[in-house]
Amino acid sequence: MHPSIHAAADPAKPAIVMASTGDVVTYRELEDRSNRTAHLLRALGLRRGDVIAILIDNRADFFDIIWGANRCGLYYVCISTQLLAAEIEFILQDCGAKVLFASPGLDTRIADVASANGVELFSVGTGDGAGRDFLAERAAMPAVRIADESTGNDMLYSSGTTGRPKGIQPPLPDGPLDEPNGLTNLGSTAYGMGQDTVFLSPAPLYHAAPLRWCMAVQKLGGTVIIMDKFDPEGALAAIERYHVTHAQWVPTHFVRMLKLPEDARNRYDCSSLRNVFHAAAPCPIEVKRAMIDWWGPIVHEFYGGTEANGLTNIGPEQWLAKPGSVGLPMWGIPKICDEAGEEVPVGETGTIYFAEGQPFEYHNDPEKTAASRNAQGWTTIGDVGRLDEDGYLYLTDRKSYMIISGGVNIYPQEIENQLLLHPDVADAAVIGAPDPDLGERVVAVVQPVDPAKAGPELASALIDWLKGRVGRQKVPRQVDFDPALPRTPSGKLLKRLVRDRYRADVP
């Protein structure tokens, strides 16, 4: 289970296809390029446990660097291309990267930051760049394997949805390069992935799930189809064009595909799909039902964070029997705990912990690491949920998003889910705004499908829509409008940025 095995067995097979252009990288080419990259990294003096950083948009070169670093025993920090220079500088300083690989344009923007922090900058692309020419220097290296291969790992930073990003550092694997991992096992057993898999990845590769799933598919010998960026009709076109068998989504992708005009949705043949799966945020029940009605009982769901301390999974048949659940554990044992870190009775809501899960640390932050553990050594990433009598896990929301209004705890996800079902709503965020009487009042910030409809009439209609769909205390006291809510390219809502608007003027 490693690209090198497939390069030897079927060298001409596509490992990567760029969806927009059809450009192909074969397994033989991926093997040669990753070997050359590994030699370059060794020539730069990098050894097992060292750190590199990658600031690259969705392009095939991403995998040359990832697999080269992976066979050198390095940590690779994949940085969002949407961050500001100051945010990138924080990550570079915090992770201790010795080398930074950057796409054209991004290399120029970050050149001064790299220089000021003693980070060697490589430009990944044709033409003049602000850093050393990665493609030229890689080409000068031998295509054979380095003599001291060992397995590396990602060290990813949280997207900053609730505050400053934190680096999540797992231990480096001790096993051989071709050792199976949790995702290859999940993909092959639950999702039927293998050498005939054609996997569509519509999200940025610097995020955990797209990165790890693409690597898992390549370990299994399948073909990865990479979109430059997600757009709903483009995703359907890619499924038809490349006969995609598997794909990984987030609920926002589903919502946007479902809101395409019916003729656009019916224009593309999606019958090649065998299994798709989604994660990253709770999916509204009605949205998932609509996807199952459209694509059939092939929609799976998994739950887990970048920390990978635990993971659950649920298939479509189980979900239809237990709608809203994120399933049973694949690794780690879910525990629901109160504020003191003690287990609560079955059915009660509390913080989700995992016992016997995979270890992790927050890089350079022992306080955050300690706060993620309870007295039993179980770990949490701050999500809230409950377990039913059969051990199925249900998500409620992020603990940090909870609104306390008039002494009542309100989780906004339920309200957002109902708003997204309204035909005039493209996106929604529900936050707690400071209130002198209630402490916090529930505010809905809505991105309308038609910006011209934003105003008191639609606000009143949305409040009426929510009455009877959520509890009386959860109905927003205020509805505001935003032409474009802040989401990461992977679909995660940056709720902190929305919430901060309402707190900026509070003394």
VENURTA-V35097 format. One record per run of one state. SS is the DSSP state (hx for helix, st for strand, lp for the rest). FROM is the first residue (numbers start at 0). LEN is the number of residues. If there is no record, write none. Layout:
ss:SS from:FROM len:LEN
ss:SS from:FROM len:LEN
//
This chain:
ss:lp from:0 len:2
ss:hx from:2 len:7
ss:lp from:9 len:4
ss:st from:13 len:5
ss:lp from:18 len:5
ss:st from:23 len:3
ss:hx from:26 len:17
ss:lp from:43 len:7
ss:st from:50 len:5
ss:lp from:55 len:5
ss:hx from:60 len:10
ss:lp from:70 len:1
ss:st from:71 len:1
ss:lp from:72 len:2
ss:st from:74 len:4
ss:lp from:78 len:6
ss:hx from:84 len:11
ss:lp from:95 len:3
ss:st from:98 len:5
ss:lp from:103 len:2
ss:hx from:105 len:11
ss:lp from:116 len:3
ss:st from:119 len:5
ss:lp from:124 len:7
ss:st from:131 len:2
ss:hx from:133 len:6
ss:lp from:139 len:10
ss:st from:149 len:1
ss:lp from:150 len:2
ss:st from:152 len:5
ss:lp from:157 len:9
ss:st from:166 len:3
ss:lp from:169 len:12
ss:hx from:181 len:8
ss:lp from:189 len:8
ss:st from:197 len:4
ss:lp from:201 len:6
ss:hx from:207 len:13
ss:lp from:220 len:2
ss:st from:222 len:4
ss:lp from:226 len:5
ss:hx from:231 len:11
ss:lp from:242 len:3
ss:st from:245 len:5
ss:hx from:250 len:8
ss:lp from:258 len:3
ss:hx from:261 len:4
ss:lp from:265 len:9
ss:st from:274 len:5
ss:lp from:279 len:5
ss:hx from:284 len:11
ss:lp from:295 len:3
ss:st from:298 len:5
ss:lp from:303 len:7
ss:st from:310 len:4
ss:lp from:314 len:1
ss:hx from:315 len:6
ss:lp from:321 len:3
ss:st from:324 len:7
ss:lp from:331 len:1
ss:st from:332 len:5
ss:lp from:337 len:5
ss:st from:342 len:1
ss:lp from:343 len:6
ss:st from:349 len:6
ss:lp from:355 len:5
ss:st from:360 len:2
ss:lp from:362 len:3
ss:hx from:365 len:6
ss:lp from:371 len:1
ss:st from:372 len:1
ss:lp from:373 len:5
ss:st from:378 len:1
ss:lp from:379 len:3
ss:st from:382 len:5
ss:lp from:387 len:5
ss:st from:392 len:6
ss:hx from:398 len:3
ss:lp from:401 len:1
ss:st from:402 len:3
ss:lp from:405 len:2
ss:st from:407 len:3
ss:lp from:410 len:1
ss:hx from:411 len:9
ss:lp from:420 len:4
ss:st from:424 len:11
ss:lp from:435 len:3
ss:st from:438 len:10
ss:lp from:448 len:2
ss:hx from:450 len:3
ss:lp from:453 len:2
ss:hx from:455 len:11
ss:st from:466 len:1
ss:lp from:467 len:2
ss:st from:469 len:1
ss:lp from:470 len:1
ss:hx from:471 len:3
ss:lp from:474 len:3
ss:st from:477 len:4
ss:lp from:481 len:5
ss:st from:486 len:1
ss:lp from:487 len:5
ss:st from:492 len:1
ss:lp from:493 len:1
ss:hx from:494 len:9
ss:lp from:503 len:4
//
